[in-house]
Amino acid sequence: MNRKVLIIGGSSDIGVELAKLFLKKNYNLDLHYSSKLSSIKNLKFKNINFIKADFSKMNYKNILKKFSNNYDVIINLTGFIDNKNFEKFKLKDLQKSIKINSIIPLMIIRLSIKNMIKKKWGRIINSSSIGVKYGGGLNTFTYSISKHINEFIPAYIKKLASKNVFYNVIRIGLTDTKIHKKIKNRNLSSRINLVPVKKMAKPIDIAQYIYFISSENNNFISSEIVTIAGGE
């Protein structure tokens, strides 16, 4: 497979499982991480390239330097959480969350649009959270706002479906990942009770659906917000 894939936020639990799926099918993969390589250092495949980039410190020149403009598949899995609630957040907190989770990934995506149109094939996935449906958690206000932004699908991108460039959003439900351990004052047992299937998803559960929608298997799904949340 000659397709070139970029996973933004690839060191997340879901990102690691998704990377394994692409690598097993011999896609060429660029895996972005922000600080620690520990969770992805065991992905020893010849067709993988690691890109370190702290989005909170990036500008447009940095983006051009770090990320190519010839990706066939781009998946945004960034998940920066600062535990800021509505009463205590400051302007800089909101700006930081939106920049990391939404703006920088969108600018990276834009770089490869022309390449996808030229090839008449492209798959783009943005990520949201089930919390958007309920107004977010008590301590995840800025995070939830950024994920709500990710559900906006521009009219320009919708039109690209006619050129076989598909853009979709995955609204991710409660999943057994490290990110939940970063949220303060969270009672996971009570939270799981709210999920109709009465359990958390495993990272591989989410990764499999993302892989399907962003791979050669998807020939008809575009401009959709696909919820994977155990019935919520």
C-alpha positions, -999 to 999 in steps of 0.1 A, spaced: 0 0 0 15 33 -11 -9 55 8 8 79 32 -9 84 66 -5 110 93 -19 104 128 -19 136 148 -18 128 185 -5 93 176 9 86 211 -26 84 225 -40 49 234 -63 50 204 -35 64 182 -12 35 191 -39 9 182 -47 27 150 -11 29 140 -8 -9 144 -37 -14 121 -23 8 94 12 -6 97 0 -42 94 -15 -32 60 18 -17 50 7 19 48 35 45 52 29 62 85 39 95 101 31 95 138 29 128 156 36 130 194 40 161 216 64 152 244 70 115 253 79 87 230 74 60 256 40 48 244 50 44 208 87 34 209 78 -3 205 62 3 171 92 -10 153 81 -10 116 103 1 87 75 22 73 69 45 103 83 80 109 79 98 143 73 136 143 77 155 176 58 188 178 44 208 207 13 225 191 11 250 219 44 265 206 39 262 169 33 288 142 26 284 105 63 282 96 68 254 121 39 235 105 53 238 70 87 226 83 74 196 103 45 183 82 45 175 45 17 184 21 13 150 4 -7 129 29 -34 107 16 -50 101 51 -49 125 80 -64 116 114 -66 141 143 -66 125 177 -52 153 198 -67 154 233 -52 182 254 -70 185 287 -62 212 313 -90 206 338 -103 241 335 -140 245 345 -164 272 333 -160 293 365 -122 294 365 -110 293 329 -90 323 315 -88 335 279 -53 320 275 -66 286 287 -93 286 261 -69 298 234 -44 270 242 -70 242 241 -84 254 208 -50 259 193 -38 224 202 -69 204 196 -84 222 167 -66 250 149 -31 235 143 -46 201 132 -69 219 108 -40 238 93 -21 206 88 -51 190 71 -54 220 48 -18 215 35 -27 181 19 -61 190 4 -46 199 -30 -26 166 -31 -58 146 -23 -78 164 -50 -50 158 -75 -49 121 -67 -87 118 -66 -85 101 -32 -82 113 3 -95 104 38 -97 129 67 -109 122 102 -113 148 129 -121 137 165 -148 149 189 -161 137 222 -194 124 235 -192 151 261 -200 177 235 -235 162 234 -240 170 271 -222 203 274 -189 187 285 -177 176 319 -175 199 349 -137 201 347 -133 198 309 -148 231 297 -120 243 274 -114 207 261 -151 203 253 -152 236 235 -123 226 212 -140 192 205 -172 210 196 -153 231 171 -140 199 155 -175 189 147 -179 218 123 -175 206 87 -169 235 63 -190 236 31 -158 236 10 -147 203 25 -182 188 20 -179 194 -17 -147 175 -19 -167 142 -16 -173 145 -54 -135 142 -59 -133 111 -36 -119 131 -7 -139 122 23 -140 142 56 -157 127 87 -158 133 124 -156 106 150 -175 114 183 -157 92 208 -175 78 238 -161 68 272 -129 48 265 -104 32 288 -75 55 280 -49 75 300 -66 107 292 -94 99 317 -69 97 345 -60 134 339 -96 146 347 -100 157 383 -128 145 406 -141 120 382 -161 90 394 -157 65 366 -181 39 381 -209 64 380 -199 75 345 -199 40 332 -234 35 346 -246 62 322 -235 42 292 -262 19 279 -238 -10 273 -225 -5 309 -188 -5 300 -160 16 286 -147 10 251 -113 -4 246 -89 17 225 -89 -10 198 -127 -7 196 -125 29 186 -94 24 164 -111 -3 143 -139 20 133 -116 49 125 -94 26 104 -124 15 84 -137 50 77 -102 63 68 -90 34 47 -97 19 12 -127 1 27 -147 34 29 -163 42 -4 -194 61 7 -192 77 41 -184 114 40 -193 146 59 -207 126 88 -204 128 126 -201 92 135 -207 84 172 -190 55 188 -203 57 224 -220 25 235 -255 38 229 -252 73 245 
